[in-house]
Amino acid sequence: QLLHARVLEGALRSYVTFDLETTDLDTSACEIVEIAAVRVEGGAVVSEFHSLVKPVRAVSAGARGTHGFGADELAAAASFAEVWPRFREYIGGSVLVAHNGLNFDVPVLRRMAAPLGGAERLQVFDTLPLARSLSHDGSKLTDLAARFGVPMGRAHHALDDARALVGVYQALEAQRVVRSRKAALA
C-alpha cells in the first residue's frame, strides 16, 4: 500500500483556470463584463487570456461595487459575440477549472454562448466542492488564497481571480493527495 500510495498525484497537470465578472448575480439573465483565463501546462503557467466585455444590460450597483466596472469602463469593450470565439479558441479542448463554477460561471457562460455555439461540451472542474471536502474553514477563493499563501491580487477581477485559482487548485490537489495517501494506509 505504501508503494502504491507513493505514486498518487494530482488529477490535472494541464488545464485552464477561468473566471467571470457579471452585471449582477442572476445566472438566468446577467451578462459577462469581464472574462479571463490562465493556461497551465505541466503545472506551470504558460499563457493568459483577458477581455472586458460590453454588456447590453446595465451593470447593477451591487455588481459595480464588487468589481468596479460600469458603463464608462466598458464603453470601448468588445461585445460577447466578438470575445467568445477568441476565448473558445484559447481554451480549446482543455479542462476548465473554476471556483464555484458549476453554480455560477458555467451556467452564465453556457447561456451566453448558446446562440454562438461551442459551449455544449465544455469540461469543467469546480474547486469549491473539493475545498469543502478537505476543510470546514472558509471556502471562498479569497479565504483559500490567504490560507495557502497564494497572492490574490484584486479580488473580483477576473484575471487576478484566475491567477489565484492556479495556486489554490494546486494547493487543494496537494491536500487531496495527502488525504488519499492516508486513506490508502488505513
N, C-alpha and C positions, 0 to 999 in steps of 0.2 A: 504494500500500500504506500509506503514512504517513497519508493522509487517511482511509482505511477503518479502520485500527487506532485512530485517534484516538477513534472513537465506541464502541469496545468498553467495556463496563461490566459490573458485577456482575449475576449472573443473577436474583437476587431482590431486589425493593425492598420487598415486603410479605410477611411470614412470621411464624411463631410459634416462638420457641425454647422448648424444654421439657426438663425433667429429672425423674428419679425417684430416690427412695431406697427401698430394699427391705429385707426381713427377712434376706436373705442373697444370695449370688451365683449360685444355681442358677436359671437362667432358666425351667426347666421346673416349678418348684414355689414359688419365692419369691413374696412378696406385697408390694405397694406400701405404704409407710408415709408417704411424702410425695410430692406431685406439684405441680409449678409450671410456669408458662409466662409468657412475655413476648411481647406482640404488638408488631410493628414495622410501621409504615406509612410508606412513602416514606423509609425509612432512619432514622426516629425512633421511639423507644419511645412507645407510646400507652396501654398498659394492662398490668396484671399479674394473674395468677391464682395462688393458693396455697392448698393444703389439706393438713393432716395426714390420714392415713387409718389407721383402726384395723384391724389385720390379725387374722385368725383364728389363724394360727400365730405362735409366739413369734419374737421378733427374736433372731437369733444373737448371740453375744458379739462376734464379729468385726464384724458389721454395726453393732452398738451402739457399738463402739469407733470405727468410722469416722464415723458420722453423729450419734451421741449420742442416738438415740431408742430408748426402751424402753417397757415396758408402762405405766409411770407417765405418761410424756409423751403416750402415745397413748390413754389410757383414755377421754378425753372426745371423741376424734375421731370423725368420721362413718365409716361403712363405705364400701368402694369402690363398692358399688352405689348409695350416695347421692351420692358425689362424681362418678362417671363422667358422669351426664347434664349436670351443670354444666360439667365440663371439656370435654365434647364440644360443647356449645353455645358455649363460649368459643372453641374453635379453629375451629369452623365448617368451611369448605372450604379454609382456609389450608394452605400447605405447612408442615409441621413441620420444624424444624431441631434436630438433636440431635448430641451428640458421642459417638461410639461407639454411636449409637442403633440401628443395624441389627443389631449383635451383642447388645445388652442391653436397652435401654429399650423398643424397639418390640416385640420378642417378648414381653416381660413384659406390656406394655400390651395387646397384642392378645389374649394368652391370658386375662388377667383380664377384659377387656371382651367376649370372645366370647359369653358367655351373655346379655349385656346389649344387644348389637348396637351398630353404629355405628363399629366399628374396622376393618372389612374394607377400606375404600377410603382409608385414611389415606395421604397423600402425604408422604414423609419424605426429607429431605436430610441425609446424615450428613457432618459436617465432618471426621471422622477421616481418611478416605481423601484428602480434599483437603489436609489438613495434611501427611500423609505424602508426597504427591506434590510438595509445594512445598519440603520441608526434610527433612533426615535427623536433625535435632535432636529433642529430646523432643517427643512429640505428645500428652501428657496435657493436659487442659484447663488445669490449674494452670501447666504449663510454657509453654503458648501465651499465657496471660494475662500471665504475667511477661514473656515476650519482647516482647509488643505493648504493654505498659504499661496493660493493662486491669485495673481494680480487681477483685479476686477475691472479696472478702467472705469468708465462711466456706466453705471447700471442703467438698464433700459435704453441702451443704444445698441442696435443690432450687432454691429461689428465687434464692439467690446464684449458683449454677451457671448457671441460665437467664439471669440478668442478664449474667454474664461472657461467656456464649456469644454474646450480641449483638455485643459489641465484638470478640471473637475471630473470629466469622464475617465481620464487616465487614473486619477486617484481612486475613484469608485471601483474601477476594474481591479486595481491592485488590492483593495479591501475585499472584493468578491473572491479573488483568487486565494487570499489568506483564509477566508471562511471556508472555501471549497477544500483546501488542503486539510484544515482542521476536521471537517466533516469526513474526509477520506480516512483520517486516522481513527476517528471514532468508529 
